[in-house]
Amino acid sequence: MKKIFFILIIISTATTCFAQSLYVKTFGTNKSKPIIFLHGGPGYNCASFESTTAQRLADSGFFVIVYDRRGEGRSTDKQATYDFRQTFEDLDNIYKTYSLKQASLIGHSFGGIVATLFADAYPKKVNNIFLVGAPVSLQETYKNIIARCEDIYQKKKDSINLYYINLLKTMDTASLEYSTYCFGHAMQNGFYSAPKLSDETKAIYAMMRKDTLAKYASQMTADAPAGFWKKEHYTTIDLTNPIKKLLKSKINIYGLYGKNDGLYSLQQVEKLSEILGAQHMAYLDNCSHSVFIDQQTIFIDKLISWTKP
């Protein structure tokens, strides 16, 4: 059973009071284990997970909540501040709406940053964090993207793109422009897709393309990246210490990454595995950034086994 809600959140300040509707959709029964999906970005939405994986995860014994962050996707709001304070308040209000004392968080890509920092702010509300294709250090990720792209361009003798890579190396690595160009090169070189997919995965992608949600899956809200960069300087965030702190607080953290995800090097994945423990990591073949689609069965099986009492 799935339900769609627009949660009305009242935000009060010294001078104003306004209502904000967040796009929220639930799957399954609220008597099942609660798990909240946090999408990537900044600027994307939950449509790809909502379309492909949420119902199947609910059928496996979870109460699944997906939502678009304020000012992103279908949660339009011209007064969105694009900072973690407001982001955490909205997520906390979802907890209150569904009377959740604790929940597991699936943090996909940038959503992994949101999940980790929310747990640091509200440790008693989170029992499990699943980092799914999520960056631990964005600066390391940018360096990896540049190194991989440079190697590709050298092998192709692509002098034009090698020229742009050299320009990229001279930029301020904390700037939004640097981040944007890095991810642009990553997309240009197919870093977000696996070259070989199973028949099951091909069928999931085909189904998603026919879904009415497909139009959202490829959309990006332009204001969010600039807003989060201005307010939070997110391009320099490193989650290493927050993750270690949460582990000491007995919060379970797990990682699910694809071997074909060009954003992350093997060394980055191994470094995270050393922190979390090998039994808390899944590094999957024939899988890129969208782990929950590329290896959906393994993804769900891991969540089931990792959340057993």
N, C-alpha and C positions, 0 to 999 in steps of 0.2 A: 504494500500500500504506500502510495506517495502523496504528499500534500505540498502545495505551494502557498507560501505566506508572504505578505509584505509586512515586516515587523515595524511598528511605529515606535520610534525611539525619540523621546523628548529630551532635548539638550537645553539646559538653562545656563545663561551667563548673566553677568551683572546688568546687561542692558537689553538682551534679547532672549526670546524663547521661540524655538521653532521645531517643527516635527520633521523627521527624516524616515523615509521608507527604505529598508534594505531588502533586496531580492534574496529570499531564503526559500529553500526547498528541502523537504524531508522525505526520507525513504524508510519504510519499515515501521515497527512499533516502538514507542518510547519505553517499552519494558525491556528492550534489548540493550546491548552494550553501546553507549553513545560514542560516536566518532565524528569529528568535524573536519571537513576538507577545506584547506586554505590554499587558494590558487596562486599562480605565479604572477609575474609582472616586475615592477609595478605597472598597472594598466590593463591587465588581462581580466579573466573571469573564470567561473567554474564550469562553463558549458561543456568542455570536452570530457571532463570527469562525470558530470551530471548525465551526459548523453550515453556514455559507454559503460560506466563502472559502478555508479552509485546503487542502482537497483540490485545488481548481482551481489554487491557487498552486503546490502540489506538482507537479501535472501540467505546469506551465510551467517546471519545471527547478529547483525549490527543495526543500531538506530543511526542512520546516516543523515548528517546535516551538511548541506552545501550552501554557500552564499557568495555574493559578489561584494567585495569591500566597498565602503562608502566612496562615491565618486568614480568607481570603476565598474565596467560592464553595465549591468542593468540597474545598479544602485546609483542612479544619477543624483548629483547634489552639487549645486554651484558653490555651496558653502563648505565643501569638504576641505579639511585643513591638510590632509596628506602628511600626517605624523603618527608616530606609534601611540601617543597618548589617546588620540581619538580612535585609532584602530583597535586598541585594547579595550576601550570602553564599549565599542560596538560588539566585540566578541564576548565580552563579559555580559552584555545585555542579552545575547543569544543564550548564554548559560541560564540567565534568570528567566527568560521566556519559557524555556523547556524544563525548568526546575532541575538543572544539572548541578550536582555537587562536584563531580569530576567527569572528565571526558578524555578520550584519546584524540590527538591532533595529527592529521596527515598534512605535512607541509611540503607542497610541490614547488620546487624552484624557489622563487622569492618567498613563497608561503612558508618555506622552511625557516627563513629568518624570522618571519612573524611568529611562527609556532614557538621557536626557541626563546625569543625575547618575551613573549607573552608568558611562557612558563616561568621565566626568571622573575617576572613581575607578580605572577599569581601562581606560585608553586603548588599550592594545595588544590588547585583546580585541574591539574594535569597529571594523569597517571602514565601515559605513554606518548612519545613523540616519534613519528615516522618521517624521517627526512628522505624525500623522494626526489632524486635529481636536484638536490638543494646545494647551493654554494655554502661552504664554510668560510672561506676567504675569497671575496670577490676579486681582490687584487691578484691572488694566485691564479684565479680563473682567467682573468684578462691576459696574464703572461702566457698561460698555456694556449689560449686561443691564438695569440700572435705567433707563438713558436710553431704551432701546427700549421697555421695558414702560410707562414713564410716557407715552411718546408714544401707544402703543396705547390706554391707559386714557383719556387726554385726548380722543382722537378718538371713543371710545365713550361719553364722559361718564360713565365708571365711577367715581363718587365714592368708593365703598367701597375699591376697590383703589388708588386714588390716595392715600387715607388711609394704607393700609398701606405704600405706597411711601415716603411722607413719613416714616413711622416708621422704615423701613429706613434712610433717609438719616441718622438720628440714632444709629444703632448703631455699635459698635466694628467697624470694617471688617476687623479681623484675627480676629474671633471666628468660631467654628464656626457659631453661630446666624445670623450675617449671611450666610455662605456658603450655608447650607442654605436660607434664605428667598430668596436671589437665584436659586438653581437651581430652587426651587419655582415662582417666577414665570416663569422661562424655560420650564419644562415646561408650565405652564398656558397659555402663549401659543404653543405649538407650535414652539419654537426648535430642537427636535431632529429635525424632520421636514421634508421638502421637499414643497411643494404639488403638484408635477408630477413624476411618475416614469415612466420608460420601461416598456414591456411586459416587458422582461427583468427589470427591477428589481422590478416588481410580482410576477413569478413567483418571484423569489428570496425575497421576504418571505412569500409564500404557502407556499412549501416550508418555510421556517423555522418558521412557525406550526404546521406538522404534525409537525415533528421532535420527538423525545423530549427534545431539549435546550432546547426553547422555555421550559420551566418555569424553567430557570436564567437565561435571558436577561433575565428581568424581576425577578430577585431581587437583593437587596442585603444584605450583611452589615453589621449595625448597628455593631459594635464598631470596624470599621476606620477610618471617618472620624474618630471621636473619638480613637482611638489615634494616628493619624498627626498629627492636629492637636496633641495633647498633647505628643508626642515631637518632631515636626518643624516645627510651626507652618506647615504646608504652604500655608495660605491666603495667605501673604505671599511665597511663592517667586516669584522672577523669574529666568528662564533666560537672559536676554540675555547676560550676561557669560560664563557657562559655554559657551554656544553659540559665542561669538566665540573663546573659548580653544580649543575643540575644532577649530574651523575652522583655526586657526593650527597645530594639531597634525596637519593633513592628514586629519582624519576627515571623511568626506562626510556632509553633513546635507541632507535634502530635506524639503519640506513639501507635504502634500496636504490641501486644505481645501475645503469646500463653500460655494458662494455663498449657500445657504439656511441655513447654520448660524448661528442667531441669537446664539450665544455670543460671536461675534467680529465686530468691525466691519471694514469695508474698510480703515480706517487701520491696524488691528492686522496684518492680512494683508500690506499693503503694507510695513509696517515690517519684518516678518520677511523678506519678499522682498528688501528692500534688503540685509539682513544675509547671506542665503544666496546671493543672486544669482537673477535671474529664471529662469534655465535650471534652477534647482533647486526651483522652485515650480510647483504645479499648483493652480489655483483653478477649481473645476469647477461648471458649470451643473447645475440640477436635482439638487442634492446638498446634504445637511445633514451631521449629525455623524458618521453611520456611512458614511464615504466608501467603505469596502471593500464595502458593499452597494449604496449608491445609484448609484455609478459603478464597478461591479466590474471591467468590462473595461478601462477606462482606468486604474484603480488597478493592476491586474496588469501592464498594458503599461508603465506608468511604472516599476514595480519592475524589470521585465526590462531595460528600456533603461538605467536608472540603475545597474544592477549589472553591466553588460557590462564586460569587462576594458579 
